Amino acid sequence: ASVAEEERPSARGEAPNEVLVNIVPTEEYPPAQRLLLFAPEFGASSSYSAEAWSELRPKGRVDVWVVTWQGWQDFEGMIREVYRWVATFADGVSTVWFGHSMGAIVMYECLRRMHRHQAPCLPVAAFVSGCPAPHLFHEEYKPCDAHPWLGRIKISYDFEKITPEQREALGREFSMHLEHEVEENVQAQLFYGIPPPALGSWYASEKLASTPKLKPAQQRSVMSDLQLMKTYRFSEGGDLAKAVLIPLVVLRSDEDELVSEEASRAWAGYTSSTLDVFSLEDHEDGEVLAALGHGFARAPPRALLAKVEEVAAALQIKKDIDDADMLPDVGPTDGPLPE
């Protein structure tokens, strides 16, 4: 980025969290591997379950971050700033990128800019999950057609009109993590281990039996992302190459009603390296995938995690310090120290 771009104030509005959130830290630094998860539309750091993704092997040695791009009004302004954030990972750790739904488009456009700037933090591979190829995205990916009530959301008040079933769809199809709100004074008492007398009746009420409502930050994400997605158009030419230089793995599911198999396979022209299409229905139970729907990456099935592990291990960057034979011989360590 130019000096002028770096000094330009951020155009990001209110957002659920920072652009980069470390959801699974490691005890050792540098970590053995790193994974960047690009949030889908309507996303936040909770779009990916930290508990589920912490099961990645080698367990405890994979540094997992979520990249959230919510809060901007236009795609170009957003991608310019998000690219600068992801380019800060320049410590040479072997890294895989993973983008789900619109997050895969954000990831791909960051990759194109990374090639142009010859950035040192280029990942070894990237996963495009539940997403049409970029040239098809505008015409093929239409969540408002599958869920017409989404298209009727214009202001915060419109969220009062959506049904519990529609709120459940936001969780299942769009990886939104919905929680019941607890009053601040109750949260404070719980933090200090004080059981509020009213909490028992609160949990016994019908309030918990209903689907939680969206918090204000989540409502803003839905409204802004619906507008931002309309501003994306794939463009070829100039100094942004279409094909990235690293392997791409396309993840798809027959139970994903928002993305067709043909639209997923159309990623074939977007890498000058290898392309692997991984169909979850060939490795997972159909009922499990049906329950996950389009949002199958939030708490992913074991087969998806295994595929990420396989690719990360096969393309692991080897360093001299990882090879015991490359380290200098310090001689015998028994006996007194030499004078």
Salt bridges, closest charged atoms under 4 A:
GLU14 OE2 - ARG220 NH2 3.64
GLU55 OE2 - LYS59 NZ 3.14
ASP63 OD2 - ARG34 NE 3.03
GLU76 OE1 - ARG113 NH2 3.52
ASP91 OD2 - ARG34 NH2 2.94
GLU109 OE1 - ARG112 NH1 3.20
GLU109 OE1 - ARG113 NH1 2.92
ASP158 OD1 - LYS161 NZ 3.43
GLU160 OE1 - LYS213 NZ 3.41
GLU173 OE2 - ARG172 NE 3.14
GLU179 OE2 - HIS177 NE2 3.32
GLU179 OE1 - LYS215 NZ 3.47
ASP239 OD2 - ARG116 NH1 3.31
ASP254 OD1 - ARG252 NH2 2.53
ASP256 OD1 - HIS294 ND1 2.91
GLU261 OE1 - ARG252 NH2 3.99
GLU261 OE2 - ARG265 NE 2.88
ASP276 OD2 - LYS307 NZ 2.64
GLU281 OE2 - ARG252 NH1 2.56
GLU309 OE1 - ARG302 NH2 2.56
GLU310 OE2 - LYS307 NZ 3.36
